[in-house]
């Protein structure tokens, strides 16, 4: 049976980018379908009726939702190339823990840096830097969160970088000044072709967000 | 020092999940009860990020977050009673429903039971929607895992045991046999499962705790 892979996605979504990087690391050919989130396709609603969100991976007609679950599925099915999760159960548990941490802490605090103003925005910035410092601590002196090799935690975190120009501009802060080790890690990731190709340009994301901020009355 | 230690809380469904998994796998462990108002230095050392229970410590290495712990237990003690299926599609499906229960159901159900009157209707509507989703997922299976309990059953322990007690303490009725016959039957099978019933907190103690903590008066 042919290996038919379709990805329902939205170009600036950091969760979608995770899946794109994972598929590229494994060398999987797939059809990319851009979703208009204000006008979701019947296919998306059929494939993800519970959350109605992207990304959705459709493999031979079967849907997979939630980016950490999709990435683990990709790692299990295309297991002969570029392992994303470690093989040791304890290291795997640590990797899952850190992706869970990123999902619980990064997204919400970051979202507030561009959707709020004043005191609320200041609190969000503080929280964001605390999260980054924690992640820097976890990285330590390793080149990647996975150790010597780029892996699951790295690919789950790096997509947020294409939103950094937006956060820094809206929030008036500079990540490199506060967290140079984090940015050094970012640059190492960007040296990988799979990552460089999957991340949209930060300025393009900013233009998209600016339009949304205007609608929200923030500009 | 025991090879396996669990830092837990007697009334926590998240802590209970880990005990169920360890029992299923026949793993001997040392249980350490935590006082959340006075967290032990060991807990803070083992889970500095979230400072929560449960934390599993295996050969002095800590693991936190119940879903992460469950997968670790399944991978480490993999000779008997698999918690996750072997097939990648089935595994992804199990993970999806476990995440759905954790991120949506439990909170919605909790809110529906404890909300103020004016918020209760909306909270109950959302909770019922989720219960219906689970009813449809279960279909005619004995357990979410099929013939044997699996990841989703363990993660749904809140619905299987805690919910009924909270309903009794608050008078709110959500998981009824009339509306959700399959899920209701599942909850009865669940609590009677040998691996489960040995690890549930005492019903009376939990009921008294729910009533007392939230100051709900007993009505007849």
Interface residues (C-beta under 8 A of the other chain):
Chain A: X50 X62 X64 X65 X66 X69 X70 X72 X73 X76 X77 X89 X90 X92 X93 X94 X96 X97 X100 X101 X134
Chain B: X49 X58 X61 X63 X64 X65 X67 X68 X69 X71 X72 X75 X76 X88 X89 X91 X92 X95 X96 X99 X100 X133
